[in-house]
Structure formats: structure tokens, C-alpha cells
């Protein structure tokens, strides 16, 4: 089968590799759509960081060249022993995260904090290929849903957004500011708006602000370099700020912006420690909240519902679906070089030329 295989820094190749076989409890999926994100671009340009190329992963045991791809959907092409609830031909979306189910976080329902957590496409072979194997427990069956396979491929990033919104305890009618409306931020806008919150999107890119408005943002604000959030939003006192950029200055600025008693949800990953005024947090009872990945039980089903509610708007998020051969020139290199890209770039290993996203 055709697959994109990562060997090391700036070395990813489209190759013919053996089709995998599902182990017990696993599904064999014919991949119908797979997205890439900043993690994939970072691994390509500067890795391996997370990919277990030079030493075996302590959980999965994988070592050596690896197929990336952790945002995907597919059709069941086979099942391992012990699988129930899935039959050949069923369309599915995969959350990619694998938890043990037995450690303390898992028993508390916080499977994203599992002591032996691993991710398909990060610590074992993923979905930038014609076929992949995944635990059935990491998948949602879509046979009774209206999602297309293209839109279903965005369920994993949408579930991250759904988890972030839940972590922020956002309520209907509450004002939320989403800082950074590309990548996960766009999905946070939609999740927050569908909850009934009043959402303000902030971004440097006018095109992404237009998409944020289409996704449900009630207002948008054009960010400016070296202009604090409080100056951009002088009359705002949001109950929740979702910091989705990973830019160091945005965490303390989000802390200054949020109202007393409000919450700051740190969605964007910071590369270095960031200084925050803890005295201000304490005296104004503000909360600084972390968020990581998602849980299948609480977030993934909600993510598919959110995607269904978007209709044709997803064509603005991911206008085209590309063949696997375009992974470098159409996906990874533009992200690495900072060139303009769609919010989400999707690939279909079955096609030979680009096609429009199918929403219904």
C-alpha cells in the first residue's frame, strides 16, 4: 500500500509498504481522509521529538521509520479478535489517543492523562497511508450519522476544541475571547458559539477572522504586533479567554484581559516557561487552566455533533483535499515556511489529483 514514511528531520518519503494487520481489539481502516497539524510540521522540520525513530517508544514499542497522521477518518476493512460494534464497511472517525483503562486517571474518566497514553500517528504508525490499524476503543462508528468522510477527518481537532471549552466551564450567554483563530482556535470558536456563548475571535490574519465569523463568532478583532489584548479590547471583560496561539506574551495578556473570577484556558503549547502575575490571579480569583487532547467518552461524540452542525462552513476551513503525493509541497513545507495555508489541510490517499471538500 502507499504510505508517507518519516525517516528523520526533513526526510519523509511516499513509499509502498506492507498493509498492516489488526491485532486483537483493533480495526483495519481504509483511510478516507487525514489532516496534518503543527505537530506534524514541527516533527518534519526539526524532529524527531515525539516520533520514536531512534529509540523504541516505552508504551508502543515502535522504533524506526514511521507513518505519521493522527487526525483521520476511514472505513472498516477488517477487524481483530474481540471487536464488537463495528462491521466491515462502517464509516468511522478516530480519536487516535490510546489509554490503558486501568490507571487512576483512566478510572476517573480522564483518559487523556493516562499513565500509559500513546497516540496513533505519534508513537505508532498512523494514517498518512491507504490503510492503518487502530484500537476500536479510539473510534466512533458513524454509520447512523450524516457526516461525510472528509468532514469526519476533522473530528480529532474538533474534539480537542470541545475538551478545551469543557475545561473552561463556558456557559451559554457568557462572553468568551478566542485568541488565535487558526488551527484549533477555529474549532474552539465553533464549539463555544454552538454552546450559546458570545464569542470574540482575535487574529492577525483577516482571512481567518472571516472564517471565525462564519463559524459563529459574534465579533472579530484584528490583532496588531506589540499591541496588548487589553488595548485591542478596551471595553471587554470576558468570562473566559482561550489562548490558542502559543505566543508567550499572550498568556499574561489573557490573564490581564479576563474579568475577576474568570478563566484562562491555555490551549496553545508554549515552548518555554512564561511569567504570569500570580498575585493578580490570587487577588482576583482568576483561574489558569491547562487542557490536553480529549477523551473519547466525553468529547469525541460531541465533536462529531459539532461537525454535523457546521454544514458547508467546513469548506472554508479545508477548501480542498489533496493526494498523498502533495504532502510536502501542499502541506508540510507551507506550514514550516510560514506561507499562507488553509486552516486545515486534508489528504486522501486514494486520489491522484486535488478535489474540493465534500460536506454532504
N, C-alpha and C positions, 0 to 999 in steps of 0.2 A: 504494500500500500504506500501511497505518497504521504510524506510527513516532513515537517520542518524540524531539523535536529540541531540543537545547540551544543557546540563543542567547547566554547570559551569566548573570551572577550572579542566582540565584533566578528564572530565566526558562527554563523548559522546557515545550514545548507538544506535545500529541498532534496530529499533522497527517497529511495524505495527501501522500505523496511518491512520486516515480517508483521503480519496482522496479529495483534495480541489476543490472548485467550482469557476469558473471565475466570477469576478464582471464585471460591465459594462466597456467596453473598454479593457478587458483583454482576454488573450489566456490561455487555459489549454494546457500545453505541456506535452507530454510523453517524458521524458528526455532520450536522446540517448548518451550523453557524458557530463561529468562535470570535471573540473580541480580544483585543490587546489593550494593555493599560500602561501606566507609567512604570510599574514594576518590571514588566517585560522589557521596556525600553532601557531601563537602568541596568538590568542584567545583561542585555546585549552590549551596551556601550561601555560598561565599567565592571562587569561581573567576572566570574561568578561570585555573588554574595549569598543568595539563598539557594540557588541551584546546586545540587550535590554532584559536581563534576569531578572534583579531585579527591574527594573522600566520601565514604558512604554516609547517607543520612541516618541518624541514630534511630529514627522511627520507621521509615520505609525501607531502609537498606539499599536504596538506589545509589549507584555510583557510576560516573561516566557520562558520556553524551546523553542528552535528554530532550524529549519533545515537550516544549512549553505549551501554555494555553490553559487558563483556569476559568475563563468566562465562556460558557458554551451551552449549546442545546444539541439534541440528537434524536435518533430513532433507535429503539431497542432492536439489535440484530442478533442477540443471543443472551442467555442467562446462565450464571453459575449455579451450583447446587445451593438449595436453601432459599432462593429468591421467591418472594411472594408479592403479589400486587402489580407485577409487570409482565407483559407478554410481548412476543416479537411483533414489531410494527408500532408499538406505543410511542408517541412523541413524548420526550421528557426534557426538562431543564435541570441542569446540575449545579449544585452549590459549591462543589469542589472540595469543601472542607471536610476532613475526616476526623472524628473523635472516637475515643475508646468506649464511652458509655458507662465506665465503671469508677473513674476517679471522682473526687469530691466535687469539682466544678461541674462535671457531667451530671452527677446525681442532683445537682441544684438547677439543672436546666441551662447552665452556662457553658454549652459545649464548645463555644469559640475559645474558651480558656482551658480546654482540656490539657492535661499534663503530657499527653502524647499526640497532640494535634499535628496534623500534616495536611497538605493541600495538593490535590491533583494539579499538575502543571507547574508546581513549585518545588515539591520534594519527590515527585514521581512523574512518570510520563503523562502528558496532558493531551489536549485536544487540537493542537495545530497539526492535524492528521486526518486521514479519511476515517479511521476508527480509533476508539480509545476504550479502556476499561475503567469503570468507576464503581464504588460501593453503591448498591441500590439505596442505602440509607441516606446518601447525599443527594438523591434525586427526587423530583416531584413529577408525578405522572400527569400529563396534560391532555389525555385522550378525551376528557369531557370539557375541555376549555376551548376558548376561541383564539388563543394566541397562535400566531404564525411562528414557524421555526426561527425566522430572522429576529423577531421581537423577543422571543424566548431566550435567545442568546444573550440578552441584556439583563436577565433575571439576577445574575450574581452581583453586578454592581448596584442594581436596584435594591437588592436585599441588604447590602451594606448601608445604603441610604436609609432604608426602613429601620435598621437597627440603630443608626445614629439618631434618628428622630425619636425613637422609643427611649434611648438613653437620655435624651434631653427632656423627656416628660412633657413634650409640647402638647398644648391643649387647643381645642377649637376656639377661634377668636383671639388667640394670643399672637403678639407680634414677634416674628422671627426674622433675623437677618442672616442670609447665607453669603458668606464671603468667599468668592471664587465659584463661578457657576459653570465651569467646565469639568470634565471627568465626573467624579462622584457628586460634586456640587450641583450639577444639573438634575441629577436624580433626587437629591435632597430637596431641591425646590419643589419638584413634583410631589414627593411624599408628604412634605409639610403642607402644601396647598390643598391636597386631597383630604388631609385631616381637618381642614377648615381654618387653618392659621392664616394670618395676614403676613404675607411673605415679601421681603425686600431682597432682591438679588444685587450683589456688588461684584463687579469685574472690570478689568482693564479693557477687555475686548467687546466692542459694540455688538458683534455678531452673536456672541454667547449671551449677551444680555437680551437680545431679541428672542433667542431660544428660551431663555428663562421666562420671559413674559408669556410665550406660547405654552410653557409647561405649568403656568399658573401663578407666577409671581405677580403680585398686585402692583408693585413698583420696582424700578431698577435704577441703580446709581452707577455712573461711570467713575471708576476708581482713577486716581492720579498718583503717580510716583511721589513719595515723600509727603503725601497729604494724609494725615491721620484719619481713621474712620470717624472719629468724633466730629471732625471738621466737615467730612462729607455728609454726615447725617446729624446735623446740629440739633434737630428737633426730635430725634429718635431716642426712645428708651425701651429697646426690645426686651422681651422676657427671656429670649434665647438667642444666642449667636452661634452659628455653626461655622467654624473656621475650617475651610476646605482647601486652602492654598498651600499650606506647609511653609509659608514665608515667615521667618522668625518674628518680625515686628507685628504680625497680625494677632498673635496670642495676647500680648499685653494691651494692644489697641482694642481687641474684642472685650477684654476684661474691663477696660475703661468705659466702653460703649454700653454694656448691658446694664439694665436697671438694678437697683438694690434688690436682693433676693432672687436675681436672675441666674441663668446658667450659661456657661460657655462650653460647647462641645467641640473638642479638638479632634477633627476628622483628618485633616492633612497631617502627614507624618513629618516631624521635624528631624533634620539631620544632626543638629547639635542641641545641647541644653539651652533653654530660653529663660530669661529672668522675668519673673512675674511678681507684682506687688502683693505679697501675701497679707500685708496689713490691711490693704484695701479690701481684699477678699473677706477677711475676718470681720472687719467692722461693718461691712455692708451685706454680709451673709450671701456673698456670691459663691457659686459652685463652679469649679473647673472639672469637667467630666471627660474621661477618656472613652474611646469607642474602638472596637476591634472587630473586623469582619462581620459575621452574622451567625445566627443559629437557624438551622433548618426548621425546627418546630415553630419558633415564634416569628421568624422574619421571612422565610422563603415563600411560603404560601401568600403572605401579604404582598410580597414583591410581584408575584405573578398577577395578583388582582390590580395592583397599581399600573402595571404594564398594560393590562387589558383596558384600563380606563383612559389611556392616552390616545388611542386611535391612531390617526395619521400623523400625529405630532412627532412620532419617533423617526419619521423621515428627515426631520430637521436635526435630530441627534446623530443619526447614522445614515446619511443620504444614499450611500452605495455599499454594495457587498463586493469584495474583491476576491480574485483567485489566490490560492496559497502562494503561487509564484510571485505575487506582488507584495509579499510580506515585508521585504526590505524597503523597496523604493516607495511603496504606497502606505507603509505603516511605521516601521521602526525608525528608519532614517529621518523622516519628517519630524517625529516626536523628539528624537535625540538632538536634531539641529535647530529645534525651536521654530520650524516652519509652520505656517497655518495648516491646521488639520481639523477634520470634523471632531465633535465631542467624543464620538465613539467610532472606531474603525473596526469593521467586521469582515471576516473571511469565510468563504465557503469552499472547502477542499474539493468539491465535486465540479466546480465550474472552471472554464478556461478564460473567461473574459469578464470584466465588471458588469454588474447588473444593479438596478435600483432595489432598495429595501422593499420587501413585501410586508405590508401591515394588515392585509385582510383579503 
